[in-house]
Amino acid sequence: MYHVMIYSADFDDHYAHPYAVHLFKYERLSYERAFSEAEWLLDEHFPSWREDTYAWPLTPPIRFVGIERLPVPPAEGVVLAKFERKLEDADEVLHLAEVIEMRPLPDEVKKVILQHRLSQLTLDLDWVSPSFLHRTLVALGKLPVGSPRVYKTYRGYHIRAPLPEPASDILEMIEMRMKANDDLERCRVDQLYVQAGYPYLANLLFNEKAWREDDGRLLSYTEQPVDPSTIHASYTRSLGYQAPQFSIEALGGRFWTEGDQLRAEGPFLYETFYEFTERLKASPPLKEAGEMAELRRKLKNAYLEISPLLGAAVERCEVTKENGLVYVKVPREQSKMVGRLIGRGGCNIRTAEAKLGLPIRLIQEEVPEEVEMRKRLKRLLGEVA
């Protein structure tokens, strides 16, 4: 049997607000036929339904149709629902204003549908990232459910998780769904259906869906099963220093460095990514790079306290550490700063060494010609004297 739900959504995207039409059919309806039947039914029972829809006529007054295949004895039925929002404690809360059961399903069919609803947990994750999907699967792992099945949709994912034992009622299932990050508006609509005495309309999840765009186009999708281990989330973490390049496979994904960032893609949570990158930061290559970045920072700050000009000069130098000595390689274009970095009588370099707790050796990348000329002149004068 096919359950076809045709509904509208207002500016705030309240699920099914303000009108929803439920059709139970022996055979699958085309999307166009579903819209046509729903409009005819609403015209007959809610004549002002178009005007009641937010932003009409700029947007279609009903714009979504979802089709659900039910493994139950075929029967036909029609239910119309009108929703409204009421102000409660400064918040607008969705309410079910009226339900019209035009063509009731047989009671035995309703019972079978309800048992089907109570046998599995359904989650609708719209507009979510892969990382949210994995977080939801972790949350499901803490609930008494079987192995979840994941389906890709147009905007996100559907999840169906069988229950070892049927739930006692839909409200129990809604509570479990909320713990697993289900769409809160969807949960609210289902609560309203249960309170109105229509629990067999709750906990549904469409196998396919179509919608009208504002420009009149009709788009659709059919959910497709996917392996969640193949759905990779992306994460980035700043290191604060240039890291050596590397790439490794781990945890079913990949970790790599890019400039001053640690990056990863894989079927895991951010917490897992963070924990693993903490271990990577403690590995010799990154630990050494981090220590050198800290040493450069301290050296720069030491000279900044003496003079902003000297701090800027150190920032352009290559800094290394070997055998307990800090080597500062001064580039050729900064060679005139060597004397200032040393200071009169070595005062500046001694001050920096005291702050670092390590001896400093300045290395000139290339001795400028004028310095070499002075040395030659000094030697010559010495020989003459």
C-alpha positions as CSV (number, residue, x, y, z in Angstrom):
1,M,0.0,0.0,0.0
2,Y,1.1,3.6,-0.7
3,H,0.8,6.4,1.8
4,V,1.0,9.7,-0.1
5,M,1.3,12.9,1.9
6,I,0.8,16.3,0.2
7,Y,1.6,19.3,2.3
8,S,2.7,23.0,2.5
9,A,5.4,24.7,4.5
10,D,5.3,28.3,5.6
11,F,8.0,30.9,5.8
12,D,9.6,29.4,8.9
13,D,9.5,26.0,7.2
14,H,7.2,24.4,9.9
15,Y,6.8,20.9,8.7
16,A,3.3,20.4,7.1
17,H,2.1,23.9,8.2
18,P,-0.6,25.0,7.5
19,Y,-2.2,22.1,5.6
20,A,-1.5,18.4,5.0
21,V,-3.4,15.8,3.0
22,H,-2.9,12.0,3.6
23,L,-3.9,9.6,0.9
24,F,-3.8,5.9,1.3
25,K,-3.8,4.2,-2.1
26,Y,-3.7,0.7,-3.6
27,E,-1.4,2.0,-6.3
28,R,1.3,4.7,-6.5
29,L,0.1,8.1,-7.6
30,S,2.1,10.3,-9.9
31,Y,3.3,13.5,-8.3
32,E,1.0,15.6,-10.5
33,R,-2.0,13.5,-9.7
34,A,-1.2,13.7,-6.0
35,F,-1.1,17.5,-6.1
36,S,-4.3,17.6,-8.1
37,E,-6.3,15.4,-5.7
38,A,-5.0,17.3,-2.7
39,E,-6.1,20.6,-4.2
40,W,-9.5,19.3,-5.0
41,L,-9.9,18.0,-1.4
42,L,-8.8,21.2,0.1
43,D,-11.0,23.2,-2.1
44,E,-14.0,21.2,-0.9
45,H,-13.3,21.2,2.8
46,F,-11.1,24.2,3.4
47,P,-12.1,26.8,0.8
48,S,-9.8,29.5,2.0
49,W,-6.7,27.2,2.2
50,R,-4.8,29.1,-0.5
51,E,-5.1,32.5,1.3
52,D,-4.2,30.8,4.6
53,T,-0.8,29.8,3.2
54,Y,2.0,32.2,3.9
55,A,3.4,34.1,0.9
56,W,0.8,32.8,-1.5
57,P,0.5,33.6,-4.5
58,L,4.2,34.2,-4.6
59,T,4.9,30.6,-3.7
60,P,2.8,27.4,-4.3
61,P,0.2,27.0,-1.5
62,I,1.0,23.3,-1.3
63,R,4.5,22.3,-2.6
64,F,5.6,18.9,-1.2
65,V,4.5,15.4,-1.9
66,G,6.0,12.4,-0.1
67,I,5.4,8.8,-0.9
68,E,5.8,6.0,1.6
69,R,5.6,2.3,0.8
70,L,3.8,0.4,3.6
71,P,4.1,-3.4,4.0
72,V,0.5,-3.7,5.0
73,P,-2.8,-5.0,3.4
74,P,-3.9,-2.5,0.7
75,A,-6.7,-0.2,1.5
76,E,-7.9,3.3,0.7
77,G,-8.3,6.3,3.0
78,V,-8.2,10.1,3.1
79,V,-7.2,12.3,6.1
80,L,-7.0,16.2,5.9
81,A,-5.2,18.2,8.6
82,K,-5.0,21.9,9.3
83,F,-2.3,23.3,11.5
84,E,-1.9,26.7,13.2
85,R,0.6,28.5,15.3
86,K,-0.3,30.0,18.7
87,L,1.8,32.4,20.8
88,E,2.9,30.7,24.0
89,D,5.4,32.3,26.4
90,A,6.6,34.6,23.6
91,D,7.1,31.7,21.2
92,E,5.0,30.5,18.3
93,V,4.0,26.9,18.9
94,L,2.5,24.6,16.3
95,H,-0.9,23.2,17.0
96,L,-3.3,20.9,15.1
97,A,-6.4,23.0,14.5
98,E,-8.6,20.4,12.7
99,V,-8.6,16.9,11.4
100,I,-11.1,15.5,8.8
101,E,-11.1,11.8,8.2
102,M,-13.0,11.8,5.0
103,R,-12.5,8.1,4.1
104,P,-11.4,6.1,7.2
105,L,-9.1,3.2,6.8
106,P,-10.4,-0.1,8.3
107,D,-9.5,-0.5,11.9
108,E,-7.5,-3.6,11.3
109,V,-5.4,-1.8,8.7
110,K,-4.8,1.1,11.0
111,K,-3.6,-1.4,13.6
112,V,-1.2,-3.1,11.2
113,I,0.2,0.3,10.2
114,L,0.7,1.3,13.8
115,Q,2.5,-1.9,14.6
116,H,4.8,-1.2,11.6
117,R,5.4,2.4,13.0
118,L,6.3,1.0,16.4
119,S,8.8,-1.6,15.0
120,Q,11.4,0.9,13.8
121,L,12.9,4.2,14.7
122,T,13.0,6.7,11.9
123,L,15.1,9.8,11.6
124,D,15.0,12.6,9.1
125,L,18.2,14.6,8.9
126,D,17.8,17.6,6.6
127,W,20.4,20.2,5.8
128,V,23.0,18.5,7.9
129,S,26.7,17.7,7.3
130,P,28.3,14.3,7.3
131,S,29.7,15.0,10.7
132,F,26.2,15.4,12.1
133,L,25.2,12.1,10.5
134,H,28.0,10.3,12.3
135,R,27.1,12.1,15.6
136,T,23.6,10.8,15.1
137,L,24.8,7.3,14.5
138,V,26.8,7.5,17.8
139,A,23.7,8.7,19.6
140,L,21.7,5.8,18.1
141,G,24.4,3.4,19.4
142,K,23.4,4.4,23.0
143,L,19.7,3.5,22.4
144,P,18.1,0.0,22.4
145,V,17.9,-0.3,18.6
146,G,19.3,-2.7,16.0
147,S,21.7,-1.9,13.2
148,P,20.6,1.4,11.5
149,R,20.1,1.6,7.7
150,V,21.2,4.9,6.2
151,Y,19.7,6.4,3.0
152,K,20.9,9.5,1.0
153,T,18.2,12.1,0.2
154,Y,18.3,15.3,-1.7
155,R,19.2,17.4,1.3
156,G,20.6,15.0,3.9
157,Y,19.9,11.5,5.2
158,H,17.2,9.1,6.3
159,I,17.9,6.6,9.0
160,R,15.8,3.6,9.9
161,A,16.8,1.5,12.9
162,P,14.8,-1.6,13.8
163,L,13.7,-2.1,17.4
164,P,14.3,-5.5,19.1
165,E,10.9,-5.2,20.7
166,P,8.1,-2.8,19.4
167,A,7.8,0.4,21.3
168,S,4.8,0.7,23.7
169,D,3.5,3.8,21.8
170,I,4.5,6.6,19.4
171,L,5.3,9.0,22.2
172,E,8.0,6.7,23.5
173,M,9.5,6.6,20.0
174,I,9.4,10.3,19.7
175,E,11.4,10.6,22.9
176,M,14.0,8.3,21.4
177,R,14.1,10.2,18.2
178,M,14.7,13.4,20.0
179,K,17.7,11.8,21.8
180,A,19.0,10.9,18.3
181,N,18.9,14.4,16.9
182,D,15.7,14.0,14.8
183,D,14.0,17.0,13.2
184,L,12.2,18.8,16.1
185,E,9.4,20.1,13.9
186,R,8.8,16.6,12.6
187,C,8.6,15.3,16.2
188,R,6.1,18.1,17.1
189,V,3.8,17.2,14.2
190,D,3.8,13.6,15.3
191,Q,3.0,14.5,18.9
192,L,0.0,16.5,17.6
193,Y,-1.2,13.5,15.5
194,V,-0.9,11.2,18.5
195,Q,-2.8,13.7,20.8
196,A,-5.6,14.0,18.2
197,G,-6.0,10.2,18.0
198,Y,-4.1,9.5,14.8
199,P,-0.9,7.7,15.8
200,Y,-0.8,5.7,12.6
201,L,0.1,9.0,10.8
202,A,3.2,9.5,12.9
203,N,6.8,8.2,12.6
204,L,6.5,8.0,8.8
205,L,9.5,8.5,6.5
206,F,9.1,9.0,2.8
207,N,10.9,6.7,0.3
208,E,10.6,9.4,-2.4
209,K,9.7,13.0,-2.4
210,A,8.8,15.8,-4.9
211,W,8.4,19.5,-4.6
212,R,7.4,22.6,-6.6
213,E,10.0,25.3,-7.0
214,D,8.9,29.0,-7.0
215,D,9.4,29.1,-10.7
216,G,7.0,26.1,-11.3
217,R,9.6,23.4,-11.8
218,L,8.9,20.0,-10.2
219,L,11.9,18.4,-8.6
220,S,12.1,15.0,-7.0
221,Y,14.4,12.4,-5.4
222,T,14.2,8.7,-4.4
223,E,16.2,7.8,-1.3
224,Q,19.2,5.6,-2.0
225,P,20.9,3.2,0.5
226,V,24.4,4.2,1.5
227,D,27.2,2.7,3.6
228,P,27.9,5.3,6.3
229,S,31.5,4.3,6.5
230,T,31.9,5.7,3.0
231,I,30.5,9.1,4.0
232,H,33.4,11.2,5.1
233,A,33.3,14.4,7.1
234,S,36.0,17.1,6.7
235,Y,37.7,18.8,9.6
236,T,40.5,21.4,10.0
237,R,42.5,22.4,13.0
238,S,45.0,25.3,13.1
239,L,48.4,24.5,14.6
240,G,49.7,28.1,14.8
241,Y,52.9,27.2,13.0
242,Q,54.1,25.8,9.6
243,A,54.1,22.1,9.8
244,P,56.2,19.6,7.9
245,Q,54.1,18.0,5.1
246,F,52.8,14.5,5.6
247,S,49.7,12.4,4.9
248,I,48.6,9.2,6.7
249,E,45.7,6.8,6.4
250,A,44.0,6.2,9.8
251,L,40.5,5.5,11.4
252,G,39.1,4.8,8.0
253,G,40.1,8.2,6.6
254,R,43.1,10.4,5.9
255,F,45.0,12.9,8.0
256,W,47.4,15.5,6.5
257,T,49.1,18.8,7.0
258,E,48.5,21.8,4.8
259,G,50.5,24.9,5.7
260,D,49.8,25.6,9.4
261,Q,46.8,23.4,9.5
262,L,46.0,19.8,10.3
263,R,43.2,18.4,8.1
264,A,41.3,15.2,7.9
265,E,38.5,13.4,6.1
266,G,36.8,10.3,7.4
267,P,33.8,8.6,8.9
268,F,34.3,10.0,12.4
269,L,33.4,12.8,14.8
270,Y,35.2,16.0,15.4
271,E,36.1,14.7,18.9
272,T,37.8,11.7,17.3
273,F,39.6,14.0,14.9
274,Y,40.8,16.2,17.8
275,E,41.9,13.3,19.9
276,F,43.9,11.8,17.1
277,T,45.5,15.1,16.1
278,E,46.6,15.6,19.7
279,R,48.6,12.4,19.3
280,L,49.9,13.6,16.0
281,K,51.0,16.9,17.6
282,A,53.1,14.8,20.1
283,S,54.8,12.9,17.3
284,P,58.5,13.9,16.7
285,P,58.1,15.9,13.4
286,L,55.2,18.1,14.7
287,K,56.5,18.3,18.2
288,E,59.8,19.6,16.9
289,A,58.1,22.0,14.6
290,G,55.9,23.3,17.4
291,E,58.9,23.7,19.7
292,M,60.8,25.6,17.0
293,A,57.7,27.9,16.5
294,E,57.6,28.6,20.2
295,L,61.4,29.3,20.2
296,R,61.0,31.8,17.3
297,R,58.1,33.4,19.2
298,K,60.2,33.8,22.4
299,L,63.2,35.1,20.4
300,K,61.1,37.6,18.6
301,N,59.4,38.8,21.8
302,A,62.8,39.1,23.5
303,Y,64.0,41.5,20.7
304,L,60.7,43.3,20.6
305,E,61.2,44.3,24.2
306,I,64.5,45.9,23.1
307,S,63.2,47.5,19.9
308,P,60.2,46.9,17.6
309,L,62.7,47.2,14.7
310,L,64.8,44.3,16.0
311,G,61.7,42.2,16.6
312,A,60.7,42.7,13.0
313,A,64.2,41.9,11.8
314,V,64.2,38.6,13.8
315,E,60.9,37.6,12.2
316,R,62.7,37.6,8.8
317,C,65.5,35.4,9.9
318,E,65.8,31.6,9.8
319,V,66.0,30.2,13.3
320,T,67.3,26.7,14.1
321,K,68.5,24.9,17.2
322,E,71.4,22.4,17.5
323,N,73.4,21.1,20.4
324,G,71.8,23.6,22.8
325,L,72.6,26.6,20.6
326,V,70.2,28.8,18.8
327,Y,71.3,29.8,15.3
328,V,69.8,32.9,13.8
329,K,70.6,33.1,10.0
330,V,70.3,36.7,8.9
331,P,69.3,37.1,5.3
332,R,71.5,39.3,3.0
333,E,68.9,42.1,2.8
334,Q,68.9,42.3,6.6
335,S,72.7,42.1,7.0
336,K,72.9,45.7,8.3
337,M,70.8,44.6,11.3
338,V,73.5,42.2,12.5
339,G,75.3,44.8,14.5
340,R,72.1,46.0,16.1
341,L,71.0,42.5,17.0
342,I,74.3,42.1,18.7
343,G,74.2,45.5,20.3
344,R,76.9,47.7,21.7
345,G,79.3,45.5,23.5
346,G,76.9,42.5,22.9
347,C,74.2,44.0,25.2
348,N,71.3,43.1,23.0
349,I,72.2,39.5,22.2
350,R,73.0,38.9,25.9
351,T,69.5,40.2,26.9
352,A,67.9,37.9,24.4
353,E,70.0,35.0,25.6
354,A,68.9,35.6,29.2
355,K,65.3,35.5,28.2
356,L,65.7,32.4,26.1
357,G,68.0,30.6,28.5
358,L,70.1,29.5,25.5
359,P,73.1,30.9,23.8
360,I,72.5,32.6,20.4
361,R,74.8,32.5,17.4
362,L,74.2,35.0,14.5
363,I,75.0,33.7,11.0
364,Q,75.1,36.0,8.0
365,E,73.7,34.5,4.9
366,E,76.2,36.4,2.8
367,V,78.8,39.0,3.9
368,P,78.1,42.2,2.0
369,E,80.9,43.7,0.0
370,E,81.2,46.8,2.2
371,V,81.8,44.7,5.3
372,E,84.4,42.7,3.6
373,M,86.1,45.8,2.3
374,R,86.3,47.2,5.9
375,K,87.9,44.0,7.1
376,R,90.5,44.1,4.3
377,L,91.2,47.8,5.0
378,K,91.6,47.0,8.7
379,R,94.1,44.2,8.0
380,L,96.0,46.4,5.6
381,L,96.2,49.3,8.1
382,G,97.5,46.8,10.6
383,E,100.2,45.6,8.3
384,V,101.2,49.2,7.5
385,A,101.3,50.1,11.2
